[in-house]
Amino acid sequence: MGLFKSKSAAELDRIMLRVDMNMSNNYKDAAQLNFKELEDAFLAAKEKGAFKKGEEESYGARIEEYRLKLKGYTHKDQQPYWH
């Protein structure tokens, strides 16, 4: 990637920052909502052809990493401490 990112890449960076902050604070539901927002923004930018050279592949790979991290990352799967 070059020195300057596309507008779409900058937006994805902002969303990823929110996902990271929510994960670090153990806000599982909020992290999942932000991840959905990230996926939607990525697909919309991809459809518009809004990425610069190399950005689409790079962000696609990063989204897959988040998908793996967030698989099963929910309060529903959390066992209560008294069990």
N, C-alpha and C positions, 0 to 999 in steps of 0.2 A: 504494500500500500504506500501511497505517496504521503507527502507531508500534510496535505489537506484532505479531509474526509468529505464524502458526500453528505448532504443534509440528512438523507435517510440513515446513513451509518451513525451520524451523531445522535439521532433520535434513538436508534437501537442501543447505543452506549448508555444513554440516560435511563432507558428501561432496564437494562442489565444492572445498572447501579442500584436501582430500586429492588430488583430481585435479590441481589447480593446483600443489601441492607436488611431486607426482611428475613432472609435465611440466617444471617448472623444474629438477629434478635429473636429467632425461633418463631417468627410470625408465619407459620406454615400456610395458612389459607391465603394470606396476602401475597406470599411468594408465588403460590400457584396462580393467582389472578394476574400478577405481573408477568409470569411466564406466558400465559395465554395472550396477554397484550403484546408481548415480544414476538410470539409466533405470528400473530395477525399483522403486526407492523412489518415483519420480514416478508411475509407473503405479498402484502400490498406493494411494498417497494420493489419486490422481484417482478411482479406483474407489470409495473410501470417502467421497468428497466432503469431504475433510479440509482443503481450502484455504479461506482467506478470500477475499473479493472481490478479483479482479485477480491473485491469486498464481498461479493455474493458468496463465494466459496468459503471465505474466512468466517463470515457471520453464520453461515449454514452449519459449519463445524462447531462453532461455539454454542449454537442453539442445541445441537445434538448432545453436547456435554451437559448443558443444563437439563435436558430431558432425562438423561441418565441419573443425574444428581437428585432430581425432583421426583423420580419414580418412587411411589410409596411414601413421599414426604407430605404427610397429612396428619392432622390430629385424630382422624378416624382410626388409624392403624396404631395409635399410641396406646400402650397398656397402662392402666392406672397403677400407681405406685403401691397400692395395697394388695395387689395380686401377686 
